[in-house]
Amino acid sequence: MYDGDQAPTDIAPSTVGTRSNYTQSLDLRTGVLTTSFDWTSPSGDKTTFTYEVNANRADGHLATVSLRAVPHWSGTATAVDRFDGRSMKHASTTAKHVDGKRATLSATVETAGKLATAGLNSVLRVNDKTIPTTTVNELDEDNAGQVADFPVTAGTTYRITKYVGIAASVDTDRPLKAASPQQAAAATAAKAGYQTALTRNAAAWSKLWKSSISIPGDAAMSGRIHASMFYLLASMPAGVDWSTSPGGLSSDGYSGHVFWDMETWMYPALLAQYPEIAKGANTYRHRMLPGAKANAERLSTPDHPIKGAKFAWESALTGKETAPDPYGKYEIHINSHIALAQWQYYQATGDTAWLRDKAWPVLQGIADYWATRGPCPTGRAGTTSTT
């Protein structure tokens, strides 16, 4: 468990009260982020808060935020549950809805161009009970919220929990079939129970940590290795045919695009310990092969035909190049990184059927690209054999 940094300082005590005894820790064994502090309102009422935030490892479509509050005053408390879209880019929130009777908040997120949609559904509970909610109306366009009021007694502990389900039209770990992303998200949020969710999450992480790297006599370096592995694992679950950006889910840097960092720096550590998780990064490239072929075709001219597959320097949803010029034009070494990763998976697993059926089209496409990119001694573009 590693302690967090200093408490945030962007607080205006004269308008929102004061905060003290701030602590924050992330348990790498379970992925639970815990934040505790005492808050004193401008009128002098003090409340002790402890938040637990968790993206469930056992169910990648479920997240929980649980607040344990101990008021040192009696009266009426207000709990606000919201979807915060302030950091959202190239997407918008639609179909915002609050079911006050069931204390449920829902919304749909659409990417620019409507290439993908995601359903968000949040179920609010106070001491595991449904408290009627109303809509928060004064939020910005991409935000949505519900609010619940309930009586509290000084010295009594109250647990306010939100169960958030999420599903997307581009999910690869489960077919939505007849269910829309919103319906799938609602089903996930509705079936959750807090202790059950945490128990399943802890068990899933415990299974992963059976494979670990430590350096005898150097606890600090071992801790850094464990932290790095945690953030990598948190961004790459098994059974999902996606890759991840250099910052993974720990940052929104690089616009979430996939670079060569995955195959060269991140993938080898996964392959050595978790080949079934590493497989997802390769499968992502398999799915992006049509986009890579389109990238190569756009470079082709009558005088210099380019064949095969040119994988994007910045790869996203379609595999087409998303990098601004000139990066996409010159950072072509990524193709060889991708080919090497495909071959390394075969070396690690010995799976000849996978090599033949899945990896070979990618390897062939990259070889054809390299062979036709430069002229042959005859002056004509070369080709590779498909036999």
Solvent accessible surface area in square Angstrom, and as a share of the most:
residue,aa,sasa,rsa
1,M,122,0.54
2,Y,102,0.39
3,D,124,0.64
4,G,38,0.37
5,D,124,0.64
6,Q,157,0.70
7,A,34,0.26
8,P,71,0.45
9,T,127,0.74
10,D,126,0.65
11,I,72,0.36
12,A,53,0.41
13,P,75,0.47
14,S,101,0.65
15,T,98,0.57
16,V,71,0.41
17,G,2,0.02
18,T,71,0.41
19,R,77,0.28
20,S,56,0.36
21,N,107,0.55
22,Y,48,0.18
23,T,86,0.50
24,Q,56,0.25
25,S,19,0.12
26,L,33,0.17
27,D,18,0.09
28,L,11,0.05
29,R,145,0.53
30,T,30,0.17
31,G,13,0.13
32,V,21,0.12
33,L,60,0.30
34,T,38,0.22
35,T,18,0.10
36,S,28,0.18
37,F,26,0.11
38,D,14,0.07
39,W,84,0.29
40,T,41,0.24
41,S,17,0.11
42,P,91,0.57
43,S,98,0.63
44,G,48,0.46
45,D,59,0.31
46,K,83,0.35
47,T,6,0.03
48,T,43,0.25
49,F,36,0.15
50,T,19,0.11
51,Y,72,0.27
52,E,34,0.15
53,V,59,0.34
54,N,4,0.02
55,A,78,0.60
56,N,6,0.03
57,R,40,0.15
58,A,37,0.29
59,D,26,0.13
60,G,65,0.62
61,H,19,0.09
62,L,13,0.07
63,A,35,0.27
64,T,3,0.02
65,V,43,0.25
66,S,0,0.00
67,L,24,0.12
68,R,86,0.31
69,A,10,0.08
70,V,33,0.19
71,P,4,0.02
72,H,94,0.42
73,W,57,0.20
74,S,76,0.49
75,G,36,0.35
76,T,91,0.53
77,A,20,0.16
78,T,82,0.48
79,A,13,0.10
80,V,88,0.51
81,D,2,0.01
82,R,87,0.32
83,F,22,0.09
84,D,70,0.36
85,G,12,0.12
86,R,180,0.66
87,S,82,0.53
88,M,54,0.24
89,K,143,0.61
90,H,149,0.67
91,A,28,0.22
92,S,48,0.31
93,T,16,0.10
94,T,52,0.30
95,A,75,0.58
96,K,87,0.37
97,H,109,0.49
98,V,23,0.13
99,D,36,0.19
100,G,20,0.19
101,K,166,0.70
102,R,154,0.56
103,A,0,0.00
104,T,23,0.14
105,L,1,0.00
106,S,14,0.09
107,A,0,0.00
108,T,27,0.16
109,V,26,0.15
110,E,38,0.17
111,T,49,0.29
112,A,66,0.51
113,G,70,0.68
114,K,146,0.62
115,L,110,0.55
116,A,11,0.08
117,T,37,0.21
118,A,18,0.14
119,G,0,0.00
120,L,29,0.15
121,N,7,0.04
122,S,0,0.00
123,V,9,0.05
124,L,7,0.03
125,R,57,0.21
126,V,7,0.04
127,N,66,0.34
128,D,113,0.58
129,K,140,0.59
130,T,59,0.34
131,I,42,0.21
132,P,97,0.61
133,T,9,0.05
134,T,89,0.52
135,T,68,0.40
136,V,22,0.13
137,N,126,0.64
138,E,145,0.65
139,L,43,0.22
140,D,97,0.50
141,E,141,0.63
142,D,40,0.21
143,N,5,0.03
144,A,6,0.05
145,G,2,0.02
146,Q,0,0.00
147,V,31,0.18
148,A,1,0.01
149,D,86,0.45
150,F,15,0.06
151,P,111,0.70
152,V,10,0.06
153,T,79,0.46
154,A,50,0.39
155,G,56,0.54
156,T,56,0.33
157,T,69,0.40
158,Y,24,0.09
159,R,60,0.22
160,I,17,0.09
161,T,4,0.02
162,K,31,0.13
163,Y,9,0.04
164,V,25,0.14
165,G,0,0.00
166,I,72,0.37
167,A,2,0.01
168,A,19,0.15
169,S,59,0.38
170,V,48,0.28
171,D,39,0.20
172,T,45,0.26
173,D,64,0.33
174,R,65,0.24
175,P,102,0.64
176,L,35,0.17
177,K,179,0.76
178,A,105,0.82
179,A,38,0.29
180,S,45,0.29
181,P,25,0.16
182,Q,45,0.20
183,Q,107,0.47
184,A,11,0.09
185,A,0,0.00
186,A,34,0.26
187,A,62,0.48
188,T,4,0.03
189,A,1,0.01
190,A,76,0.59
191,K,149,0.63
192,A,24,0.19
193,G,32,0.31
194,Y,11,0.04
195,Q,117,0.52
196,T,85,0.49
197,A,6,0.05
198,L,34,0.17
199,T,90,0.53
200,R,118,0.43
201,N,1,0.00
202,A,38,0.29
203,A,62,0.48
204,A,25,0.20
205,W,7,0.03
206,S,63,0.41
207,K,152,0.64
208,L,25,0.12
209,W,48,0.17
210,K,169,0.72
211,S,37,0.24
212,S,59,0.38
213,I,83,0.42
214,S,72,0.46
215,I,72,0.37
216,P,128,0.80
217,G,93,0.89
218,D,56,0.29
219,A,88,0.68
220,A,63,0.49
221,M,75,0.34
222,S,10,0.07
223,G,7,0.07
224,R,146,0.53
225,I,44,0.22
226,H,48,0.21
227,A,27,0.21
228,S,75,0.49
229,M,16,0.07
230,F,12,0.05
231,Y,100,0.38
232,L,21,0.10
233,L,0,0.00
234,A,40,0.31
235,S,12,0.08
236,M,4,0.02
237,P,50,0.31
238,A,58,0.45
239,G,55,0.53
240,V,32,0.18
241,D,40,0.21
242,W,56,0.20
243,S,16,0.10
244,T,12,0.07
245,S,4,0.03
246,P,35,0.22
247,G,21,0.20
248,G,10,0.10
249,L,141,0.70
250,S,72,0.47
251,S,58,0.37
252,D,101,0.52
253,G,26,0.25
254,Y,129,0.49
255,S,84,0.54
256,G,46,0.44
257,H,32,0.14
258,V,7,0.04
259,F,18,0.08
260,W,67,0.24
261,D,34,0.18
262,M,1,0.01
263,E,6,0.03
264,T,40,0.24
265,W,168,0.59
266,M,26,0.12
267,Y,0,0.00
268,P,52,0.33
269,A,37,0.29
270,L,0,0.00
271,L,19,0.10
272,A,88,0.68
273,Q,35,0.16
274,Y,18,0.07
275,P,50,0.31
276,E,111,0.50
277,I,6,0.03
278,A,0,0.00
279,K,67,0.28
280,G,6,0.06
281,A,1,0.00
282,N,1,0.01
283,T,28,0.16
284,Y,1,0.00
285,R,0,0.00
286,H,28,0.12
287,R,86,0.31
288,M,6,0.03
289,L,18,0.09
290,P,93,0.58
291,G,6,0.06
292,A,0,0.00
293,K,101,0.43
294,A,26,0.20
295,N,7,0.04
296,A,1,0.01
297,E,127,0.57
298,R,141,0.52
299,L,77,0.38
300,S,40,0.26
301,T,69,0.40
302,P,139,0.87
303,D,141,0.73
304,H,60,0.27
305,P,58,0.37
306,I,19,0.10
307,K,102,0.43
308,G,20,0.20
309,A,0,0.00
310,K,11,0.05
311,F,3,0.01
312,A,1,0.01
313,W,27,0.10
314,E,25,0.11
315,S,1,0.01
316,A,32,0.25
317,L,51,0.25
318,T,61,0.35
319,G,2,0.02
320,K,95,0.40
321,E,51,0.23
322,T,62,0.36
323,A,13,0.10
324,P,83,0.52
325,D,126,0.65
326,P,67,0.42
327,Y,116,0.44
328,G,6,0.05
329,K,120,0.51
330,Y,136,0.52
331,E,49,0.22
332,I,25,0.13
333,H,66,0.30
334,I,0,0.00
335,N,0,0.00
336,S,55,0.35
337,H,39,0.18
338,I,0,0.00
339,A,21,0.16
340,L,98,0.49
341,A,1,0.00
342,Q,0,0.00
343,W,109,0.38
344,Q,51,0.22
345,Y,6,0.02
346,Y,49,0.19
347,Q,118,0.52
348,A,64,0.50
349,T,58,0.34
350,G,46,0.44
351,D,54,0.28
352,T,83,0.48
353,A,48,0.37
354,W,14,0.05
355,L,33,0.17
356,R,151,0.55
357,D,79,0.41
358,K,110,0.47
359,A,0,0.00
360,W,105,0.37
361,P,50,0.31
362,V,1,0.00
363,L,34,0.17
364,Q,39,0.17
365,G,4,0.04
366,I,5,0.03
367,A,44,0.34
368,D,22,0.11
369,Y,0,0.00
370,W,92,0.32
371,A,33,0.26
372,T,1,0.00
373,R,94,0.34
374,G,32,0.31
375,P,99,0.62
376,C,47,0.28
377,P,145,0.91
378,T,114,0.66
379,G,56,0.54
380,R,190,0.69
381,A,30,0.23
382,G,10,0.09
383,T,88,0.51
384,T,45,0.26
385,S,78,0.50
386,T,91,0.53
387,T,161,0.94
